[in-house]
Amino acid sequence: MARIKTNWAARRVRHMRLRQHLQGTSLRPRLNVFRSSRHLYAQVIDDAVGHTLAAASTLEIDSKASTKTDQAREVGKLVAERAKAHGITAVVFDRGGYKYHGRVKELAESARKEGLAF
């Protein structure tokens, strides 16, 4: 097996491996997380149809002074509220190949506190 040369490529391989087992349905869509160096994005996706049902990102939040983990908490709340507005209460969490800690973990925990089950 060839050695993966970049962090991006290694994350992509982990994400594809994860996606072999995860799939969002109409009853239980997939909560996808993308983390860049500056921003965090979350989408609730119905993979059966291929539509994004709800989305949120740090671009929408007016908290430049707060930390990235505080911003992740806000994004988790926002995406959970928008998903619940569409009648979605349960999702499958797709961490996108990232480790479950830091910003990804804060987003997940705040979405759970807002009422999303996963």
SULRABEL-V543341 format. One record per backbone hydrogen bond with DSSP energy under -1.0 kcal/mol. CO is the residue of the C=O (numbers start at 0). NH is the residue of the N-H. Records with the same first field share a line. If there is no record, write none. Layout:
BEGIN
CO: NH ; NH
END
This chain:
BEGIN
5: 9
6: 10
7: 11
8: 12
9: 13
10: 14
11: 15
12: 16
13: 17
14: 18
17: 20 ; 21
27: 24
28: 91
29: 44
30: 93
31: 42
33: 40
38: 35
39: 57
40: 33
41: 55
42: 31
43: 52 ; 53
44: 29
45: 49 ; 50
50: 45
53: 43
55: 41
56: 59
66: 70
67: 71
68: 72
69: 73
70: 74
71: 75
72: 76
73: 77
74: 78
75: 79
76: 80
77: 81
78: 82
79: 83
80: 84
82: 87
83: 86
88: 116
91: 30
93: 32
94: 97
98: 100
100: 103
101: 105
102: 106
103: 107
104: 108
105: 109
106: 110
107: 111
108: 112
109: 113
110: 115
111: 114
116: 90
END
